[in-house]
Amino acid sequence: MPFIDSKVSIKISDAQEKELKARLGQAIALLPGKSERWLMTGFEDGYHLYFAGDNSKPMAFVDVSILGTADSGALSNLTAEITKIFGEVLGIAGECIYVKYTSTNDWGWNGGNF
């Protein structure tokens, strides 16, 4: 039940969004037991982001929510891959990307909880 929600300061074209979706779908498998089959993604472009009080560079905030937990090594690998994806697809430098993780044991779907 992962959800990857991203807010970026630049516009995302339809082609870029499709590529991000596809590559994030592959990347989520870096977390044991997670796959694109249950992945939901969200993209919000043109978002007003400031880092250290400055908004002159393209930047991204990526929030990854998962059911259960993952070890720090797997999360580090996913952070590296997300940073690579947003760099290659959108040209956002790694130092302008934050990745946040939220783990929960309570996740609802289709009228019930897992």
C-alpha positions in Angstrom: 0.0 0.0 0.0 2.6 2.6 -0.8 1.8 6.1 -1.8 4.4 8.4 -3.3 3.2 12.0 -3.3 5.5 14.7 -4.9 5.4 18.4 -5.0 7.7 20.1 -7.4 8.4 23.8 -8.1 8.4 23.4 -11.9 5.8 22.4 -14.4 5.6 18.7 -15.3 4.7 17.8 -18.9 2.4 14.8 -19.5 5.4 12.8 -20.9 7.5 13.6 -17.8 4.6 12.6 -15.5 4.2 9.3 -17.3 8.0 8.6 -17.0 8.0 9.5 -13.3 5.0 7.2 -12.7 6.7 4.3 -14.5 10.1 4.8 -12.9 8.6 5.2 -9.4 6.6 2.0 -10.0 9.9 0.2 -10.6 11.7 1.9 -7.7 9.1 1.0 -5.1 10.3 -2.6 -5.4 13.5 -1.6 -3.6 11.3 -1.9 -0.4 10.7 -5.6 0.4 7.1 -6.6 -0.2 6.2 -3.5 -2.1 5.3 -3.3 -5.8 3.7 -1.2 -8.4 0.6 -3.3 -8.2 -0.5 -1.4 -5.0 1.4 1.8 -5.6 -0.6 5.1 -5.8 1.3 8.2 -7.0 0.4 11.9 -7.0 2.1 14.8 -8.6 1.6 18.5 -7.8 3.6 20.8 -10.1 4.2 24.5 -9.9 4.2 24.2 -6.1 5.8 27.1 -4.2 8.8 25.6 -2.5 11.6 27.4 -0.7 14.9 25.9 0.6 17.0 28.0 2.9 14.7 30.9 2.1 15.4 30.7 -1.7 13.2 29.5 -4.5 15.4 30.3 -7.5 16.2 26.6 -8.2 13.9 23.8 -9.2 13.2 21.6 -6.2 11.0 18.7 -5.0 9.5 17.4 -1.9 8.7 13.6 -2.1 6.6 12.0 0.6 6.6 8.2 0.6 3.9 6.5 2.8 3.9 2.8 3.4 1.9 0.2 5.3 4.2 -1.4 7.8 7.9 -0.6 8.1 11.1 -0.9 6.0 14.7 -1.1 7.2 16.9 2.0 6.9 19.1 0.4 4.2 16.1 -0.2 1.9 14.8 3.3 2.6 18.3 4.8 1.8 18.3 2.8 -1.5 14.9 4.2 -2.4 16.0 7.7 -1.5 18.9 7.4 -3.9 16.7 6.1 -6.7 14.0 8.8 -6.2 16.7 11.4 -6.3 18.1 9.9 -9.5 14.7 9.8 -11.1 13.8 13.3 -10.3 17.2 14.5 -11.4 17.1 12.6 -14.7 13.4 13.3 -15.6 13.0 16.9 -14.3 16.6 18.2 -14.0 16.3 18.8 -10.2 19.6 18.6 -8.4 19.9 16.2 -5.5 20.6 18.9 -3.0 17.2 20.4 -3.9 15.2 17.2 -3.2 13.8 16.2 0.2 12.4 12.7 0.6 10.2 11.9 3.7 9.0 8.5 4.9 5.8 7.8 6.8 5.1 4.3 8.1 1.7 3.2 9.5 0.0 0.0 10.6 -3.4 1.4 9.8 -4.2 1.7 6.1 -7.7 1.7 4.6 -8.8 0.5 1.2 -12.0 -0.5 -0.4 -14.1 0.2 2.7 -11.9 -1.6 5.2 -8.4 -1.6 6.8 -5.6 -4.0 6.3 
